[in-house]
Amino acid sequence: MALPAPNTAWPPAPWDFAYSQYRENEAWYLGDTDELEKIYRREQQEATHVHRGQPMRGGVVGAASRMFWGRPVPTGQSRTRLHVPAPADLATIASDSVFAVPPEVQLAVATSQGASASVVAATPSKEQLRLDEIANSDAAHAMYNTMGELKSVFGATVITSEWDLDISDHVWLASYAVDVVIPEFRKGKLIACTMWTEYVDKSVVFRHLEHHEVGRIQHVLYQGSETNIGRVVALEDRPETAHLAKMINSEAGIVTGLDRLTASYNLNMPTRAWRKKGQLAFAGRSDFAGSLPLFDALDETMSSWMRDLKLAGGKVLVPSSALQSNGVGQGGFFDSGQEFFAGLDVPGEVGKITMDKVQFAIRVDEHERTARALWREIFRAAGQGTRSIDDDGASQVTATGELLRDKREEITRDKKTLYDKRAIAEQSSVALELDGKLFPGKGGGRFEEPVVMFADISQTDPEQLARTIQFLDAAGAASTRRKVELFNPDWDDTKIDEEVKRIVAERGTSAPDPATFTGDPLPNEDENES
């Protein structure tokens, strides 16, 4: 989209529809229970009547919110409500499964060998070292981790090339969640996008819009309200944007000199629900999709468990005559330290004061099994493994089930990295070219698009790997060298050879090959005999 016209609705259609979903996902991600209550009580804002202290709408009795966090608490009552950070955990695990071992971004060069040509990673060069600063640094790796979480929550992110000559001597990569982005697609390809930042001053909302298109970036500041973009004002009107005023031209733009976008759209997974909604069809799918009721049910389960704990506190029912008076109209209290009581003229044993003890049960097993089942469904819906839930002995998983569980997680990871590779490679190339223009002579420039390499698996379980090697050994399906390579994938050939020699020496397994054994003594045996 082009920059919005003054005094128009914000956010613009059709992204206002998407933003309502982003708002809901963010509330779950942050664990903002106040916001969740606002979202799920919207249907009660125009209640037609009150039933048993609860606002209702329509029907004989009316309909209450279908979500636990939307159910109003009757006047005069107190309810225990507990939020479990399952959404935040899911986003973290989803990011870790892809970026716990960060990808490597390498320049590729074409080399010819005889009649065939191949692409190999370039040896460290001035250009590669410059790319390392942009895409392989600790700052870049930290950005990838953040990007992984935001992708999981909102369904996509945008990677941009950033620079500021006053604070850095190279271009760097940044990521934005799509809840602050208005993208524009053509045939499923990003052709422009606008990132925005809000600055609220009482009832006035300032919005800084950063519009990326091929060859140019525009910076414009609007002054409006919560739902209206308002009018264009000078960048100097806000201290956060004042420094941009000296960077733009008369058209509020910065000319990049590139024939490519300085922004790349990075999907989490393709959308399902919005595939028929025009531009929203390319917006992406969150890992939370379809799981919001499960998050809500998990909170309800844990709240019920906490309610059991609260109600299970020991209680004693005493007759009113055993209470000490606080005075007229002030009620009474029971002195638990009192040793003597006067007899009462009540039915029952003469001279005996009856006091009843009440102790409610705490349904630990029922709540724990329910919560565990909900956790498992949340992880399954997101394509993540459930090892952390199942491995405590509460669930018996067969060997086949374990392999399928791990395979599902790796398949999900492989799907997601397809989008990550494309977006990271594309914007790393743009950033390196832009770096060559802004900081000439330091290695930047336009080259073939880099190769983005992810580790085969994000995190290897040592116990599972040991079992795999044990099975290979029992089947005679792998050599000692291959087993060492599997268990130590980061070792070079020299370290592997040394370890193999030590294993052979310790086990005394340097036996002749039966297929080639002739019966003649080995050379070292002759030397030992002589």
C-alpha positions in Angstrom: 0.0 0.0 0.0 1.0 3.6 -0.5 1.2 5.8 2.6 -2.3 6.3 4.0 -4.3 9.4 3.2 -4.7 11.9 6.1 -7.7 11.3 8.4 -8.4 7.8 7.4 -9.2 4.7 9.5 -6.3 2.9 11.2 -5.4 0.2 10.7 -6.5 0.2 7.1 -8.7 -2.6 5.7 -8.2 -5.6 5.3 -5.5 -5.5 7.9 -7.8 -4.3 10.6 -9.2 -7.8 10.6 -5.8 -9.4 10.9 -4.8 -7.0 13.7 -7.7 -8.1 15.9 -6.2 -11.6 15.7 -2.7 -10.3 16.4 -4.0 -8.4 19.4 -5.6 -11.7 20.8 -2.4 -13.7 20.1 -0.2 -11.0 21.8 -2.4 -11.0 24.9 -1.9 -14.8 25.3 1.8 -14.5 24.5 2.3 -11.8 27.2 0.0 -13.4 29.7 -2.0 -10.2 29.9 -5.1 -11.4 31.7 -6.6 -7.9 31.9 -6.5 -7.7 28.1 -7.8 -11.2 27.7 -10.8 -10.3 29.9 -11.4 -7.2 27.7 -11.3 -9.2 24.5 -13.6 -12.1 25.7 -16.1 -9.9 27.5 -16.8 -7.7 24.4 -19.9 -9.8 23.8 -21.2 -8.8 27.2 -20.8 -5.0 26.7 -24.4 -4.7 25.5 -26.0 -7.1 28.0 -29.8 -7.1 27.8 -30.3 -8.3 31.4 -28.6 -9.6 34.6 -29.1 -13.2 35.7 -27.8 -14.3 39.1 -25.4 -11.4 39.2 -24.0 -12.0 35.7 -24.7 -9.8 32.7 -26.4 -11.8 29.9 -27.5 -11.0 26.4 -30.6 -12.4 24.6 -32.6 -15.6 25.2 -34.5 -16.7 28.2 -31.3 -17.0 30.3 -28.8 -15.5 27.9 -25.4 -16.5 26.7 -22.2 -16.0 28.7 -18.8 -16.0 27.2 -17.6 -19.3 25.9 -14.1 -18.6 27.1 -13.0 -18.9 30.8 -11.3 -15.5 30.7 -14.5 -13.9 29.4 -16.9 -15.1 32.1 -17.8 -12.3 34.4 -17.5 -12.8 38.2 -20.8 -12.2 40.0 -20.9 -9.1 42.2 -19.6 -9.8 45.7 -17.7 -13.0 44.8 -14.0 -13.6 44.5 -12.7 -16.2 42.0 -9.2 -17.7 41.8 -7.9 -17.3 38.3 -4.4 -18.4 37.3 -2.7 -18.0 33.9 -0.2 -20.7 32.7 2.5 -19.3 30.4 1.9 -22.1 27.8 1.7 -19.7 24.8 5.0 -18.1 25.7 6.6 -21.5 26.3 5.3 -22.7 22.9 6.8 -19.7 21.1 10.2 -20.2 22.9 10.3 -23.9 22.1 9.3 -23.2 18.5 12.1 -20.7 18.1 14.6 -22.9 19.9 13.8 -25.9 17.6 15.0 -23.7 14.6 17.5 -21.2 16.0 19.0 -22.7 19.1 21.9 -23.7 16.8 22.1 -20.5 14.6 22.3 -20.8 10.8 25.5 -20.0 8.9 25.2 -17.5 6.0 28.0 -18.0 3.5 28.9 -16.4 0.2 28.9 -19.0 -2.7 31.3 -18.9 -5.6 31.2 -20.9 -8.8 34.1 -23.2 -9.5 34.7 -25.4 -12.5 36.2 -28.9 -12.4 36.6 -30.4 -15.9 33.4 -30.2 -17.8 31.2 -29.9 -14.6 30.6 -26.9 -12.4 29.7 -26.8 -8.8 28.9 -24.3 -6.1 31.1 -24.3 -3.0 31.4 -22.1 0.0 33.9 -19.4 -0.4 37.0 -19.4 1.8 37.1 -16.6 4.3 37.6 -13.4 2.4 37.1 -9.7 2.8 33.6 -10.1 1.5 32.7 -13.1 3.7 34.1 -11.3 6.8 31.9 -8.4 6.0 28.9 -10.7 5.6 29.8 -12.3 8.9 29.4 -9.0 10.7 26.0 -8.5 9.1 24.5 -12.0 9.3 26.7 -14.3 11.4 27.5 -12.1 14.4 26.2 -12.6 17.9 23.8 -9.7 17.4 22.4 -11.4 14.3 22.0 -14.7 16.1 20.1 -13.0 18.9 17.9 -11.3 16.3 17.2 -14.8 14.8 16.0 -16.1 18.1 13.7 -13.1 18.7 12.4 -13.5 15.1 11.6 -17.2 15.7 9.4 -16.3 18.7 7.6 -13.5 16.9 7.0 -15.7 13.9 5.5 -18.4 16.1 3.1 -15.9 17.8 2.0 -13.8 14.8 2.6 -16.0 11.8 5.3 -14.0 10.1 8.0 -11.4 10.5 9.7 -8.9 8.2 13.5 -8.7 8.0 15.0 -5.4 7.1 18.4 -3.9 6.4 19.1 -1.1 8.9 21.9 1.5 9.1 22.9 4.6 11.0 26.2 6.2 10.3 26.4 7.8 13.7 26.1 4.5 15.7 27.5 1.7 13.6 30.2 1.1 10.9 28.2 -1.5 9.1 24.6 -2.4 8.0 22.7 -4.8 10.2 19.6 -7.0 10.0 16.5 -6.3 12.1 13.1 -8.1 12.4 9.6 -6.8 12.9 6.6 -8.7 13.9 3.7 -8.4 11.5 1.5 -6.7 14.1 3.4 -3.5 13.3 3.6 -4.1 9.5 1.3 -3.4 6.6 2.6 -5.5 3.7 1.7 -5.3 0.1 1.8 -8.5 -2.0 1.5 -9.1 -5.7 1.1 -12.8 -6.8 2.2 -13.8 -3.3 5.5 -11.7 -3.5 6.2 -8.7 -1.3 6.4 -5.5 -3.4 6.2 -3.0 -0.6 5.6 -2.8 3.2 5.1 -0.2 5.9 6.4 -0.6 9.5 4.9 1.7 12.1 5.6 2.8 15.7 3.2 4.5 18.1 4.0 7.2 20.6 1.0 8.0 22.8 0.6 11.4 24.4 -2.6 11.3 26.5 -5.4 11.2 23.9 -3.1 12.0 20.9 -1.4 9.2 19.1 1.7 9.9 16.9 2.6 7.2 14.4 5.9 7.0 12.6 5.5 5.2 9.3 8.5 3.7 7.5 7.5 2.7 4.0 9.8 0.4 2.0 9.6 0.2 -1.7 12.1 -0.7 -4.4 14.9 1.9 -4.4 13.4 4.1 -1.6 12.5 4.3 2.0 10.0 7.0 3.2 9.7 8.3 6.8 6.5 10.1 7.7 5.0 11.1 11.1 1.3 11.3 11.6 -0.7 12.8 14.5 -4.1 11.2 15.1 -6.1 9.1 17.5 -6.4 5.5 18.4 -8.5 4.7 15.4 -7.6 7.5 12.9 -4.3 8.1 11.2 -4.7 11.9 11.5 -2.6 14.4 9.7 1.0 14.6 8.6 3.3 16.5 10.9 7.1 17.3 10.9 9.5 14.5 12.0 10.9 17.0 14.4 7.7 17.0 16.4 8.8 13.9 18.1 12.3 13.4 19.7 12.3 9.8 18.6 12.1 10.7 14.9 13.9 14.1 14.8 17.2 12.6 13.6 15.5 11.2 10.5 14.7 14.8 9.3 18.3 15.3 8.1 18.4 12.0 6.2 15.3 12.4 4.0 14.9 14.4 0.7 12.1 16.7 -0.2 9.7 13.8 -0.8 10.4 12.4 2.7 12.4 9.6 1.2 15.9 8.0 1.4 17.1 6.8 -2.0 18.9 3.4 -1.5 20.3 3.1 -5.0 19.2 -0.6 -5.1 16.8 -2.3 -7.5 15.6 -4.5 -4.6 13.5 -4.1 -1.5 15.2 -3.5 1.8 12.6 -5.7 3.5 11.9 -9.5 3.2 8.7 -11.2 4.4 9.4 -14.3 6.4 6.5 -16.7 6.9 6.1 -19.0 9.9 3.7 -21.4 8.0 1.1 -20.8 5.2 -2.3 -19.6 6.5 -5.3 -21.8 6.5 -8.1 -19.5 7.8 -7.3 -16.5 5.5 -6.5 -18.3 2.2 -9.6 -16.7 0.6 -9.2 -13.2 2.0 -7.2 -11.5 -0.7 -4.0 -9.9 0.7 -4.4 -11.8 4.0 -3.9 -15.1 2.1 -0.1 -14.4 2.2 0.0 -13.2 5.8 1.1 -16.5 7.4 -0.1 -18.8 10.2 0.7 -18.6 13.9 1.6 -21.6 16.0 -1.3 -20.5 18.2 -3.8 -21.1 15.4 -6.6 -23.4 16.7 -5.0 -23.6 20.2 -6.5 -20.5 21.9 -9.4 -22.6 23.4 -6.8 -25.0 24.6 -4.8 -22.2 26.3 -8.0 -21.1 27.9 -8.9 -24.6 29.1 -5.5 -25.1 30.6 -5.9 -21.9 32.6 -9.3 -23.0 33.7 -7.8 -26.4 34.8 -5.0 -24.8 36.8 -7.4 -22.3 38.3 -9.7 -25.2 39.4 -6.6 -26.9 40.9 -5.7 -23.8 42.9 -9.3 -23.4 44.0 -9.1 -26.9 45.4 -6.1 -25.9 47.4 -7.8 -22.8 48.7 -11.0 -24.7 49.7 -9.0 -27.6 51.2 -7.7 -25.4 54.1 -9.0 -26.9 57.3 -12.3 -25.4 58.5 -14.2 -25.9 61.8 -18.0 -25.3 62.2 -18.7 -24.0 65.7 -22.1 -23.1 67.3 -22.8 -19.4 67.4 -22.9 -19.5 71.2 -19.2 -20.4 71.2 -18.3 -17.1 69.5 -17.0 -14.1 71.4 -19.0 -10.9 70.7 -17.4 -7.9 69.0 -20.1 -5.7 70.3 -23.6 -4.8 69.1 -23.8 -5.0 65.3 -20.1 -6.0 65.0 -20.5 -9.8 64.8 -18.3 -12.2 66.7 -15.2 -14.3 66.6 -14.0 -17.7 67.8 -11.1 -17.8 70.2 -9.1 -20.9 69.2 -7.0 -20.6 72.4 -10.0 -20.7 74.7 -9.9 -23.7 77.1 -13.3 -23.6 78.8 -16.8 -23.3 77.4 -20.2 -23.2 79.0 -22.6 -26.1 78.3 -25.5 -25.5 75.9 -29.1 -26.5 76.1 -29.2 -28.1 72.7 -30.2 -31.6 71.5 -27.4 -34.1 71.8 -25.1 -35.2 74.6 -25.6 -33.1 77.7 -22.8 -30.7 78.4 -21.0 -31.3 75.1 -20.4 -28.6 72.6 -20.4 -30.0 69.0 -17.8 -28.7 66.6 -17.6 -30.1 63.1 -14.4 -30.3 61.0 -14.6 -29.7 57.2 -11.8 -30.8 54.9 -12.3 -30.8 51.1 -10.3 -33.1 48.9 -7.6 -31.8 46.5 -8.0 -33.6 43.2 -4.4 -33.7 42.2 -4.4 -36.6 39.9 -7.5 -35.5 37.9 -6.1 -32.0 37.4 -2.6 -33.1 36.5 -3.8 -35.6 33.9 -6.2 -33.0 32.4 -3.4 -30.4 32.3 -1.0 -32.8 30.7 -3.5 -33.8 28.1 -4.1 -30.2 27.2 -0.3 -29.5 27.0 0.1 -32.5 24.7 -2.6 -31.2 22.3 -1.2 -27.7 22.3 2.3 -29.1 21.3 0.8 -31.5 18.8 -1.3 -28.8 17.1 1.9 -26.7 16.6 3.9 -29.7 15.2 6.2 -29.8 18.2 7.4 -32.9 20.0 6.0 -33.8 23.4 9.1 -35.3 24.9 9.2 -32.9 27.8 5.7 -33.8 28.7 5.9 -37.6 28.2 9.4 -38.3 29.5 8.7 -38.0 33.3 7.2 -41.5 33.4 3.5 -40.4 33.3 3.1 -41.6 29.8 4.3 -44.9 28.3 5.5 -44.3 24.8 6.6 -47.1 22.5 9.8 -47.0 20.5 7.7 -46.5 17.3 5.7 -43.7 19.0 8.9 -42.0 20.1 10.4 -42.1 16.6 7.2 -40.7 15.1 7.1 -38.0 17.7 10.6 -36.9 17.0 10.1 -37.2 13.2 7.1 -34.9 13.4 9.1 -32.2 15.2 11.9 -32.4 12.6 9.4 -32.3 9.7 7.9 -29.1 11.2 11.4 -27.6 11.6 12.4 -28.5 8.0 9.2 -26.8 6.7 9.9 -23.6 8.7 13.5 -23.3 7.7 12.5 -23.2 4.0 11.0 -19.8 4.6 13.8 -18.7 6.9 16.5 -19.6 4.4 14.8 -17.6 1.6 14.2 -14.5 3.7 17.6 -14.5 5.4 19.5 -15.1 2.2 17.6 -12.5 0.3 18.0 -9.7 2.9 21.6 -10.6 3.7 22.4 -10.1 0.1 20.6 -6.7 0.1 22.3 -5.7 3.3 25.8 -6.6 1.9 25.1 -4.6 -1.3 23.8 -1.6 0.7 26.9 -1.9 3.0 29.1 -1.6 0.0 27.5 1.7 -1.0 27.5 3.2 2.5 30.9 1.9 3.6 32.9 1.5 0.4 36.1 -0.5 0.4 35.3 -2.7 3.4 34.1 -5.8 1.5 30.4 -5.0 0.8 28.9 -5.2 -2.6 26.6 -7.2 -4.8 27.4 -10.9 -5.2 25.5 -14.1 -5.8 22.9 -14.7 -3.1 24.4 -16.3 0.0 23.8 -19.8 1.1 22.0 -20.2 4.4 22.8 -23.5 6.2 21.0 -24.9 9.2 22.3 -27.8 11.3 20.8 -31.1 10.4 18.9 -31.1 13.7 18.5 -28.3 16.2 19.3 -30.2 19.4 20.3 -33.8 19.7 19.2 -35.7 22.7 22.5 -37.5 23.9 20.5 -40.4 25.4 18.6 -41.0 22.2 21.7 -40.7 20.1 23.5 -43.2 22.4 20.6 -45.7 21.9 20.8 -45.2 18.1 24.5 -46.0 18.1 23.9 -49.0 20.3 21.4 -50.4 17.9 23.8 -49.8 15.0 26.5 -51.6 16.9 24.3 -54.6 17.7 23.3 -54.9 14.1 26.8 -54.5 12.8 25.6 -51.7 10.6 28.3 -49.1 11.3 32.0 -49.0 11.7 33.8 -47.6 14.8 34.7 -44.5 12.9 31.1 -43.9 11.8 29.9 -44.2 15.4 32.4 -41.7 16.6 31.4 -39.3 13.8 27.7 -39.6 14.8 28.3 -38.9 18.5 30.8 -36.0 17.8 29.5 -34.2 14.7 31.7 -31.2 15.4 35.0 -33.1 15.4 37.5 -32.9 12.5 39.1 -36.0 10.8 42.2 -35.8 13.0 40.3 -36.0 16.3 38.1 -38.7 15.0 41.1 -40.8 13.9 42.7 -40.4 17.3 39.5 -41.4 19.1 39.1 -44.5 16.9 42.7 -45.6 17.6 42.1 -45.3 21.4 38.8 -47.3 21.2 40.5 -50.0 19.2 43.4 -50.2 21.6 41.2 -50.3 24.7 38.9 -53.0 23.3 41.6 -55.0 21.5 39.4 -55.2 18.4 42.2 -54.9 15.8 41.4 -58.4 14.5 42.1 -59.5 10.9 39.3 -59.3 8.3 37.9 -62.9 7.9 37.3 -62.3 4.2 41.0 -61.6 3.5 42.7 -63.7 6.2 45.1 -66.3 4.8 46.5 -67.7 8.0 49.9 -66.2 7.5 51.2 -64.2 10.6 50.8 -60.5 10.5 54.0 -58.4 10.1 53.9 -57.1 13.6 53.5 -60.7 15.0 56.8 -61.7 13.2 58.6 -58.8 14.7 57.3 -59.6 18.2 58.4 -63.3 17.9 61.9 -62.3 16.7 
